[in-house]
Amino acid sequence: MNPSRPFDTKVAYVTGAGSGMGADIARLLAERGAKVSLVGRQLAPLQQVADDITARGGDAAVFPGDVSNPDDVERTVAATEERFGSLHFAVNNAGVSSTFHDLPDLPEAEWNATIGINLSGVFHGLKFQVPAMLRSGGGSIVNISSVFADRGFARRPAYSASKHAIRGLTRSAAIEWAAQGIRINEIQPGVIAVPRQQSNPEEVARIASGIPAQRVGTGREVATAVAFLLSDDASYITGAHLAVDGGYLS
C-alpha cells in the first residue's frame, strides 16, 4: 500500500461537498486515494469540486440531492454503489445555520428546515449508508456536528438542538453496528474559516480573540481529523466525539 494513498481501495460518500468543509473533506480523501461521491443540493459547485479532484488525478462523481429527503439519499447512495461498486466511508457533513430568534418567535418552517437538514439528513444517511457498507464488508462513518453539541447557543435553538441530537444519534448507531464492522464517530468543528470572512478581517480577529488558539480553524484541519477517524488507525474508536476547535471547549 502506498503510505501517501492509504484509501486507494476505498469509496467515500460526502454530503455538503460543494463548498466549505465538505469540499475540503472530499479533496483530502481523494488525495489519499479514495474514489469520492459528491452529494449536495446544487450541481455547479459539486461539479467544480469534482473537476478539481479529477484534475489532480483523483476520481469523483457528482450526485445532486437534498439530504432532508430520504428518497434523494437512497438514490445517491445507490448511485454511488453503481458507479464505484461499493461503499466504505461516509461523511454526513451537510448542514445549515439557522437565523437568530428568541425561541417563541422562531418560525415553524425554519425549525423544520434546520432539523430536516442537520439532523434528519444524518439519520437518512445512516439509514442507507449502513446497509451499503454491510454489503462491502464493513466501513466507517463520520457525522459532522458542532461545538454547540456541547453548549447552548442563545437565540439559535433549532441549530443547537440539531447539533446536540447528532451526538445521541451517533452513539446509538455506533453501539448498534459495532459488532458488524461499522464504526460511527462524530466531529465537532469550532469556528472554521469561510470565504465571507476574508472580507472582514476585523470580525475574524474579534472571533479569534475568544479562542484559546487565537485563530479560527481551516476546513483542511477538519478534513484531516475526519480522515483519521475513517482510517484503520482509528480501528478501535467508535461512538466517540472529537472537537476540532482550537481549545474552545476546554
Backbone bond lengths (Angstrom), bond angles and torsions (degrees), N, CA, C in turn:
res aa  C-N    CA-C-N  psi(-1)  N-CA   C-N-CA  omega(-1)  CA-C   N-CA-C  phi
1 M - - - 1.468 - - 1.516 110.36 -
2 N 1.303 116.67 134.45 1.454 121.87 176.46 1.530 108.25 -71.57
3 P 1.347 118.45 117.96 1.473 119.09 -176.40 1.520 113.98 -63.42
4 S 1.323 117.58 -21.22 1.466 119.84 178.11 1.532 111.50 -85.32
5 R 1.344 116.64 -9.39 1.459 121.61 179.91 1.539 109.42 -133.58
6 P 1.326 116.78 64.19 1.467 119.82 -175.08 1.522 114.31 -69.08
7 F 1.339 117.39 -12.75 1.463 120.36 -177.22 1.535 111.93 -104.67
8 D 1.317 117.35 23.80 1.462 121.27 -174.18 1.523 114.03 -55.67
9 T 1.307 118.39 -31.54 1.467 120.57 -177.67 1.524 112.39 -99.28
10 K 1.332 117.88 9.10 1.461 121.51 -170.81 1.534 112.19 -104.26
11 V 1.329 113.55 153.20 1.461 122.15 173.95 1.527 107.72 -119.44
12 A 1.330 116.77 129.59 1.463 122.23 -176.60 1.523 110.57 -120.78
13 Y 1.329 115.28 144.82 1.468 124.15 179.91 1.518 106.69 -120.82
14 V 1.338 117.48 119.39 1.465 121.59 -174.29 1.528 108.94 -125.05
15 T 1.332 116.73 124.30 1.461 120.21 177.20 1.531 110.40 -95.30
16 G 1.324 115.02 157.56 1.462 119.59 -175.33 1.509 110.91 61.20
17 A 1.351 116.01 36.43 1.462 121.69 -169.64 1.518 113.97 -87.32
18 G 1.322 118.07 1.39 1.449 119.78 -175.90 1.511 115.35 -84.34
19 S 1.333 117.73 -11.27 1.465 119.54 -177.03 1.524 109.25 -162.22
20 G 1.335 115.27 170.89 1.459 122.01 171.44 1.518 114.03 55.17
21 M 1.333 115.33 -139.43 1.459 120.66 -176.83 1.514 112.04 -60.37
22 G 1.333 117.19 -39.29 1.455 119.52 -178.58 1.512 112.47 -60.48
23 A 1.334 116.87 -43.25 1.460 120.60 177.80 1.525 111.01 -64.77
24 D 1.336 117.07 -41.18 1.466 120.31 179.05 1.526 111.09 -65.36
25 I 1.324 116.74 -38.81 1.466 120.58 177.58 1.528 110.13 -63.69
26 A 1.324 116.31 -47.43 1.464 119.89 -179.35 1.526 111.17 -60.34
27 R 1.320 117.08 -43.27 1.466 120.34 -179.18 1.527 111.26 -63.58
28 L 1.329 117.13 -43.06 1.463 119.54 -178.12 1.531 111.16 -67.21
29 L 1.332 117.55 -41.96 1.464 119.26 178.80 1.526 110.30 -62.80
30 A 1.334 116.44 -38.46 1.463 119.29 177.19 1.524 111.06 -66.09
31 E 1.325 117.51 -40.54 1.466 121.00 177.13 1.526 111.06 -57.67
32 R 1.322 115.43 -33.95 1.464 120.16 -178.23 1.525 112.40 -90.36
33 G 1.342 115.76 11.75 1.449 120.34 169.16 1.504 117.19 105.38
34 A 1.331 118.98 -9.73 1.461 120.64 -177.23 1.527 111.14 -71.72
35 K 1.321 114.95 145.29 1.459 120.81 165.28 1.522 106.49 -82.19
36 V 1.326 117.65 131.38 1.459 120.40 -166.97 1.523 111.44 -120.59
37 S 1.335 115.00 129.26 1.456 123.29 172.73 1.517 108.15 -96.64
38 L 1.328 117.03 120.98 1.458 123.02 -176.01 1.527 109.19 -102.00
39 V 1.326 116.80 121.02 1.453 122.15 -175.59 1.522 109.68 -122.39
40 G 1.307 117.09 135.74 1.451 122.21 177.72 1.512 109.29 -176.76
41 R 1.334 116.03 174.50 1.460 119.82 -174.08 1.517 113.98 -81.48
42 Q 1.342 118.18 -23.50 1.461 120.81 -174.53 1.524 110.29 -115.76
43 L 1.304 116.11 128.25 1.463 121.25 -175.18 1.521 112.87 -66.87
44 A 1.338 117.63 -46.09 1.464 120.59 -170.64 1.530 113.11 -58.16
45 P 1.349 120.17 -50.48 1.464 118.15 179.74 1.532 113.48 -66.47
46 L 1.334 117.43 -32.66 1.466 119.68 175.24 1.520 110.54 -62.29
47 Q 1.326 115.80 -43.49 1.462 119.74 -178.91 1.519 110.97 -65.23
48 Q 1.326 116.93 -35.60 1.465 120.16 178.10 1.528 110.91 -63.21
49 V 1.331 116.78 -42.73 1.468 120.03 177.69 1.516 110.01 -65.59
50 A 1.340 117.13 -42.90 1.467 120.70 179.14 1.523 110.68 -60.71
51 D 1.331 117.21 -42.51 1.459 120.65 179.45 1.530 110.87 -63.22
52 D 1.319 116.76 -38.84 1.460 121.33 177.82 1.529 110.54 -62.94
53 I 1.338 115.70 -43.05 1.465 119.90 -179.80 1.528 110.71 -65.12
54 T 1.319 117.18 -46.44 1.461 119.50 -177.78 1.526 111.71 -68.20
55 A 1.328 117.01 -32.59 1.464 119.83 176.92 1.519 111.58 -63.81
56 R 1.317 116.85 -24.09 1.462 121.54 179.22 1.525 112.04 -97.02
57 G 1.329 116.03 11.95 1.457 119.86 175.99 1.512 115.12 92.18
58 G 1.342 117.83 6.52 1.456 121.39 -179.63 1.514 112.28 -90.75
59 D 1.318 115.28 -179.20 1.460 122.02 -178.52 1.521 108.12 -128.86
60 A 1.340 117.03 117.80 1.458 121.44 -177.66 1.516 109.40 -139.37
61 A 1.330 115.62 146.68 1.463 122.37 175.74 1.521 108.69 -127.32
62 V 1.322 116.19 147.94 1.451 122.55 -175.80 1.527 109.56 -109.33
63 F 1.339 115.31 128.46 1.462 120.93 178.66 1.528 109.13 -134.66
64 P 1.327 118.47 92.03 1.462 120.02 179.43 1.528 111.09 -61.88
65 G 1.326 115.23 141.57 1.455 120.26 178.23 1.509 110.86 -179.37
66 D 1.321 115.44 159.53 1.463 123.66 -178.96 1.526 108.08 -107.72
67 V 1.330 117.12 117.17 1.468 119.78 -174.88 1.518 112.95 -66.88
68 S 1.331 117.97 -17.90 1.463 119.37 177.14 1.532 111.72 -74.68
69 N 1.324 116.61 -10.58 1.462 122.94 179.40 1.529 108.72 -103.93
70 P 1.327 119.01 110.92 1.472 119.57 -177.18 1.518 113.06 -60.37
71 D 1.332 117.98 -31.80 1.460 119.93 179.04 1.524 110.93 -64.21
72 D 1.343 116.80 -37.71 1.461 120.21 178.15 1.524 111.15 -66.15
73 V 1.320 116.52 -40.50 1.462 119.41 -179.47 1.526 110.37 -67.92
74 E 1.317 116.85 -44.79 1.471 119.75 177.14 1.530 110.44 -57.82
75 R 1.336 116.23 -43.55 1.464 120.59 -178.92 1.525 112.03 -64.84
76 T 1.346 117.49 -43.76 1.465 119.65 -176.26 1.525 112.25 -73.23
77 V 1.327 117.40 -32.63 1.466 119.48 174.29 1.527 109.54 -66.63
78 A 1.336 117.49 -44.57 1.464 120.81 178.05 1.521 111.09 -62.03
79 A 1.339 116.74 -40.19 1.464 120.36 179.10 1.524 111.34 -65.31
80 T 1.331 116.59 -35.23 1.462 120.53 176.90 1.521 110.47 -63.52
81 E 1.338 116.57 -46.73 1.472 119.79 177.77 1.532 111.10 -61.13
82 E 1.327 116.29 -41.41 1.464 119.55 -179.10 1.519 111.01 -65.66
83 R 1.333 116.43 -40.57 1.472 120.59 -176.71 1.527 112.17 -72.77
84 F 1.335 116.59 -41.64 1.465 119.98 -172.58 1.530 114.08 -111.34
85 G 1.325 117.49 -11.94 1.460 120.40 175.94 1.506 116.44 93.09
86 S 1.319 117.74 -9.71 1.465 120.56 -177.44 1.528 109.33 -170.13
87 L 1.328 115.78 177.42 1.465 121.52 173.74 1.521 108.44 -145.79
88 H 1.330 116.12 127.13 1.466 121.58 -178.25 1.522 113.32 -119.14
89 F 1.325 117.70 -34.83 1.462 122.69 -176.59 1.531 109.49 -125.30
90 A 1.336 115.45 148.13 1.459 120.40 170.02 1.517 109.10 -143.32
91 V 1.317 115.54 141.79 1.462 122.01 175.78 1.519 107.21 -126.76
92 N 1.327 115.78 109.72 1.457 122.01 179.89 1.522 108.23 -89.96
93 N 1.326 114.16 88.21 1.459 121.72 -171.19 1.520 113.77 -106.18
94 A 1.327 118.67 -22.52 1.460 121.12 -173.45 1.527 111.22 -56.03
95 G 1.318 116.02 135.65 1.459 120.05 -179.81 1.513 111.12 -165.02
96 V 1.316 115.05 161.85 1.458 121.67 176.84 1.525 109.04 -130.76
97 S 1.315 115.18 154.42 1.465 121.13 174.74 1.524 108.65 -101.89
98 S 1.301 116.61 126.07 1.455 120.00 178.37 1.526 110.23 -77.91
99 T 1.318 117.38 161.41 1.456 121.83 177.27 1.525 109.66 -82.21
100 F 1.315 115.40 169.58 1.464 120.21 -176.80 1.526 110.05 -84.33
101 H 1.332 115.43 127.44 1.462 122.17 176.63 1.518 108.82 -149.09
102 D 1.320 117.23 142.50 1.461 118.89 161.73 1.521 107.08 -62.40
103 L 1.318 116.10 144.56 1.459 118.97 -171.89 1.526 113.77 -53.84
104 P 1.350 120.22 -43.45 1.471 118.08 -179.74 1.518 114.11 -63.70
105 D 1.345 116.48 -19.51 1.463 120.42 -177.36 1.524 113.42 -98.26
106 L 1.328 117.09 -0.37 1.464 119.95 -178.12 1.530 109.86 -68.99
107 P 1.324 118.02 119.85 1.468 119.14 179.47 1.521 111.38 -62.21
108 E 1.308 115.20 139.38 1.465 120.46 179.35 1.528 111.07 -57.46
109 A 1.313 116.63 -37.95 1.463 120.20 -178.85 1.524 111.39 -64.23
110 E 1.344 117.06 -37.77 1.459 119.06 179.40 1.519 111.17 -70.76
111 W 1.337 116.65 -39.45 1.468 119.91 174.50 1.533 109.93 -55.98
112 N 1.316 116.44 -50.43 1.467 120.81 -176.43 1.524 111.61 -64.01
113 A 1.328 116.99 -39.94 1.456 120.26 -179.40 1.525 111.23 -66.73
114 T 1.340 116.81 -42.19 1.460 120.65 -179.01 1.518 110.90 -66.52
115 I 1.323 116.80 -47.39 1.459 120.34 178.21 1.526 109.90 -64.43
116 G 1.322 116.87 -37.78 1.456 120.71 -177.70 1.514 113.04 -60.72
117 I 1.324 116.96 -42.21 1.465 119.93 -179.00 1.529 110.85 -85.37
118 N 1.320 117.64 -51.29 1.460 120.59 -171.44 1.523 113.37 -70.01
119 L 1.322 117.12 -38.36 1.462 120.57 -176.07 1.524 112.51 -106.61
120 S 1.332 116.99 -55.43 1.464 118.55 179.78 1.524 110.71 -61.88
121 G 1.330 117.20 -31.30 1.457 119.92 176.91 1.516 112.30 -60.28
122 V 1.335 117.09 -38.51 1.459 120.98 176.83 1.531 110.19 -69.65
123 F 1.324 116.32 -43.76 1.464 120.44 177.35 1.528 111.06 -57.70
124 H 1.339 116.98 -47.48 1.460 119.56 179.59 1.530 110.59 -62.00
125 G 1.330 115.97 -39.74 1.453 118.54 177.27 1.511 112.22 -58.27
126 L 1.325 116.51 -53.07 1.465 120.51 -179.37 1.522 110.85 -58.34
127 K 1.322 116.68 -41.66 1.467 121.49 -175.99 1.519 112.09 -57.33
128 F 1.334 117.37 -37.27 1.457 120.35 -176.43 1.531 113.24 -103.84
129 Q 1.332 117.32 -25.21 1.460 119.83 178.87 1.522 111.74 -72.11
130 V 1.320 117.31 -41.23 1.467 119.92 -176.79 1.530 111.65 -59.60
131 P 1.339 120.19 -50.70 1.471 118.06 178.11 1.521 113.43 -58.70
132 A 1.343 116.91 -37.50 1.462 119.87 178.12 1.523 110.77 -63.74
133 M 1.324 117.05 -40.83 1.464 120.58 179.39 1.522 111.58 -68.72
134 L 1.314 116.87 -35.82 1.463 119.22 175.87 1.530 110.39 -61.00
135 R 1.314 117.12 -37.05 1.466 120.50 176.97 1.525 111.69 -67.41
136 S 1.350 116.53 -22.48 1.465 121.42 179.63 1.526 112.54 -95.18
137 G 1.322 116.98 0.30 1.455 120.81 178.79 1.509 115.04 92.27
138 G 1.334 117.84 11.78 1.461 121.58 178.81 1.514 111.07 127.28
139 G 1.317 115.43 175.20 1.454 118.37 -179.08 1.502 112.05 178.02
140 S 1.315 115.17 -169.48 1.458 122.25 -176.06 1.526 109.28 -144.67
141 I 1.327 115.97 136.66 1.460 122.79 -177.43 1.525 108.89 -127.26
142 V 1.309 116.21 138.45 1.463 121.51 172.38 1.526 108.13 -122.82
143 N 1.324 115.86 125.74 1.457 122.68 175.00 1.524 108.86 -100.03
144 I 1.308 117.10 131.75 1.459 121.62 -179.85 1.526 109.09 -96.14
145 S 1.332 115.62 120.39 1.465 119.78 176.36 1.523 108.92 -113.29
146 S 1.313 118.04 -115.32 1.463 121.51 -175.54 1.522 108.02 -173.01
147 V 1.321 116.49 160.32 1.466 118.73 170.81 1.526 110.61 -59.09
148 F 1.334 116.17 -20.35 1.467 118.76 179.21 1.526 111.97 -81.93
149 A 1.330 116.66 9.96 1.461 120.27 163.44 1.525 110.02 -74.50
150 D 1.329 117.16 -14.90 1.466 121.91 179.54 1.523 113.22 -113.50
151 R 1.308 116.97 -9.99 1.461 120.57 -178.39 1.522 110.01 -133.94
152 G 1.311 115.72 152.32 1.451 119.11 170.63 1.515 110.23 -73.66
153 F 1.307 115.91 160.99 1.464 121.41 179.73 1.521 105.79 -132.42
154 A 1.322 115.53 103.62 1.458 120.32 -175.46 1.521 111.47 -56.91
155 R 1.323 115.04 133.21 1.458 124.08 175.82 1.534 113.01 67.69
156 R 1.328 116.59 15.21 1.469 120.60 172.12 1.530 108.65 -134.71
157 P 1.333 116.68 60.35 1.465 119.73 -172.94 1.516 113.47 -65.40
158 A 1.319 119.17 -35.84 1.467 120.51 -178.89 1.528 110.39 -66.57
159 Y 1.317 116.38 -45.61 1.467 120.49 179.72 1.526 110.23 -61.52
160 S 1.326 116.61 -49.42 1.458 120.78 -177.84 1.523 110.97 -61.63
161 A 1.328 116.77 -44.59 1.466 120.31 -179.49 1.520 110.96 -62.52
162 S 1.316 117.18 -41.75 1.468 119.53 -178.60 1.515 111.60 -64.55
163 K 1.325 117.01 -39.55 1.463 119.86 -178.14 1.531 111.45 -73.55
164 H 1.333 117.97 -37.29 1.459 119.76 173.20 1.527 111.03 -59.05
165 A 1.324 116.20 -42.17 1.461 120.11 -174.71 1.522 112.40 -68.60
166 I 1.324 117.85 -28.70 1.465 119.79 176.68 1.520 110.31 -59.78
167 R 1.316 117.06 -35.58 1.467 120.45 178.45 1.526 110.97 -58.65
168 G 1.316 116.91 -50.82 1.456 119.90 -178.81 1.518 112.20 -65.32
169 L 1.327 117.06 -39.80 1.457 121.11 179.34 1.525 110.55 -64.01
170 T 1.321 117.18 -42.23 1.460 121.47 179.20 1.518 110.88 -61.75
171 R 1.311 117.25 -47.81 1.461 120.40 -178.34 1.523 111.45 -63.67
172 S 1.324 116.37 -43.39 1.457 119.89 -179.57 1.522 110.82 -61.64
173 A 1.322 116.83 -47.25 1.460 120.34 -179.11 1.524 111.25 -66.42
174 A 1.329 117.08 -37.78 1.466 120.28 179.68 1.524 111.51 -60.73
175 I 1.323 116.63 -42.88 1.463 120.46 178.66 1.526 110.55 -64.48
176 E 1.321 115.40 -42.38 1.462 120.36 -174.95 1.522 112.46 -64.54
177 W 1.348 117.73 -35.26 1.452 119.67 -170.55 1.521 114.51 -112.76
178 A 1.332 118.43 5.12 1.470 120.31 -177.29 1.524 111.99 -59.75
179 A 1.316 117.31 -42.76 1.468 120.41 -177.04 1.518 112.86 -71.09
180 Q 1.337 116.82 -14.99 1.463 120.60 179.05 1.531 112.55 -95.44
181 G 1.321 116.66 8.37 1.462 120.20 174.75 1.512 114.78 84.13
182 I 1.333 116.46 23.02 1.465 119.85 177.00 1.519 108.79 -118.47
183 R 1.320 116.17 121.41 1.462 121.74 178.24 1.530 109.03 -100.74
184 I 1.331 116.03 138.70 1.461 121.30 -177.22 1.521 108.53 -134.43
185 N 1.313 116.78 117.93 1.459 122.16 -177.10 1.526 110.57 -130.20
186 E 1.311 114.81 173.27 1.465 121.76 -175.40 1.517 109.82 -130.52
187 I 1.318 116.48 139.88 1.463 121.61 171.77 1.518 108.51 -116.26
188 Q 1.337 114.61 137.24 1.466 122.39 178.66 1.527 109.00 -111.39
189 P 1.319 117.99 94.19 1.463 118.35 176.04 1.534 110.75 -70.66
190 G 1.314 114.56 146.29 1.455 120.08 170.99 1.521 109.40 -88.74
191 V 1.323 116.55 -139.41 1.463 120.88 178.48 1.522 107.84 -80.28
192 I 1.325 115.71 114.23 1.460 122.04 -176.44 1.527 108.72 -112.60
193 A 1.324 116.50 137.00 1.461 122.01 -177.39 1.514 111.16 -60.12
194 V 1.305 115.65 135.65 1.467 122.40 174.39 1.522 107.72 -127.88
195 P 1.333 117.77 157.13 1.480 120.19 -173.79 1.528 114.34 -54.64
196 R 1.344 117.60 -36.75 1.461 118.39 -175.78 1.531 112.66 -64.74
197 Q 1.349 116.85 -22.07 1.459 119.14 179.85 1.524 112.28 -70.78
198 Q 1.328 116.85 -23.54 1.458 120.35 -176.72 1.524 111.83 -62.37
199 S 1.312 116.52 -25.02 1.462 119.87 -179.73 1.522 112.50 -88.99
200 N 1.329 116.99 -0.37 1.459 120.57 -178.24 1.527 109.91 -138.39
201 P 1.342 117.62 69.26 1.469 120.09 -176.53 1.524 112.77 -62.81
202 E 1.334 117.99 -27.92 1.466 119.48 178.59 1.525 110.85 -64.85
203 E 1.322 116.72 -39.99 1.461 120.63 178.01 1.526 110.68 -66.68
204 V 1.328 116.94 -39.47 1.464 120.60 177.70 1.528 109.90 -62.30
205 A 1.339 116.82 -42.85 1.466 120.48 179.62 1.519 110.98 -63.73
206 R 1.326 117.05 -38.24 1.463 120.24 178.73 1.521 110.87 -64.28
207 I 1.323 116.12 -44.94 1.459 119.88 178.86 1.522 110.32 -63.80
208 A 1.326 117.16 -45.55 1.460 121.32 -177.01 1.519 112.28 -61.62
209 S 1.333 117.43 -30.78 1.463 120.21 -177.75 1.533 112.19 -63.90
210 G 1.326 117.47 -20.76 1.463 120.65 178.22 1.509 114.07 -94.45
211 I 1.330 117.68 4.38 1.464 122.60 -179.75 1.529 108.37 -107.67
212 P 1.335 119.15 131.71 1.460 119.27 -179.13 1.523 114.08 -53.48
213 A 1.324 117.98 -36.73 1.461 120.39 179.51 1.525 112.63 -73.02
214 Q 1.338 116.80 -9.62 1.467 122.88 177.83 1.530 113.54 63.23
215 R 1.316 116.06 29.38 1.463 120.95 174.12 1.518 108.88 -160.65
216 V 1.326 115.84 161.78 1.460 120.20 172.29 1.520 108.43 -85.02
217 G 1.315 115.66 160.70 1.452 120.39 -179.25 1.522 112.19 -87.36
218 T 1.322 115.40 175.71 1.462 121.52 178.25 1.530 109.41 -117.83
219 G 1.332 114.33 156.01 1.450 118.76 176.00 1.515 112.13 -61.04
220 R 1.316 116.89 -32.64 1.468 121.01 178.66 1.530 110.99 -63.28
221 E 1.320 116.50 -36.90 1.470 119.13 178.91 1.533 111.27 -66.89
222 V 1.320 116.57 -37.81 1.462 119.77 174.76 1.518 109.64 -66.23
223 A 1.330 117.34 -43.25 1.460 121.65 -178.87 1.521 111.72 -60.13
224 T 1.322 116.94 -39.17 1.458 120.72 179.86 1.528 110.95 -64.04
225 A 1.334 116.22 -40.08 1.461 120.20 177.09 1.526 111.13 -66.01
226 V 1.338 116.38 -40.00 1.465 120.42 176.62 1.525 110.13 -59.72
227 A 1.321 116.50 -47.26 1.463 120.68 -178.16 1.524 111.22 -60.39
228 F 1.326 117.01 -37.96 1.467 119.55 177.16 1.522 110.85 -61.79
229 L 1.337 117.30 -48.96 1.460 119.85 -177.39 1.526 112.03 -66.39
230 L 1.311 118.14 -29.44 1.457 120.38 176.39 1.520 112.17 -73.47
231 S 1.306 116.90 -27.37 1.460 122.00 -168.35 1.522 112.97 -79.42
232 D 1.329 115.23 167.49 1.462 121.55 176.00 1.523 111.96 -66.60
233 D 1.325 117.78 -17.19 1.466 119.73 175.92 1.519 111.33 -64.33
234 A 1.331 117.15 -19.93 1.466 122.47 178.60 1.532 110.93 -107.79
235 S 1.317 116.45 30.52 1.467 121.25 -170.23 1.526 114.32 -62.92
236 Y 1.333 118.46 -20.60 1.467 120.86 179.26 1.518 111.54 -111.00
237 I 1.323 116.43 23.49 1.464 121.92 179.66 1.518 108.81 -116.38
238 T 1.321 116.39 118.09 1.457 120.95 172.96 1.520 109.36 -151.32
239 G 1.316 116.86 148.58 1.459 121.47 -176.64 1.510 113.48 73.99
240 A 1.335 117.14 13.61 1.462 121.24 -176.09 1.523 111.00 -95.79
241 H 1.333 114.92 162.36 1.460 120.23 171.80 1.516 108.64 -127.04
242 L 1.316 115.10 138.13 1.460 122.18 -177.41 1.514 108.86 -125.45
243 A 1.333 116.14 119.65 1.459 121.25 177.48 1.521 109.65 -84.80
244 V 1.323 116.20 127.64 1.464 122.46 174.15 1.530 105.02 -116.01
245 D 1.337 115.05 83.80 1.473 119.01 -162.60 1.517 115.00 -143.09
246 G 1.330 118.51 10.12 1.463 119.59 179.15 1.511 114.13 63.48
247 G 1.337 116.80 22.32 1.460 120.84 178.69 1.508 114.83 91.78
248 Y 1.334 118.23 7.67 1.460 121.34 -175.45 1.519 112.57 -57.13
249 L 1.337 116.50 -39.09 1.466 119.83 -177.59 1.525 113.13 -89.50
250 S 1.315 117.80 1.44 1.471 120.28 -176.87 1.515 112.55 -68.92
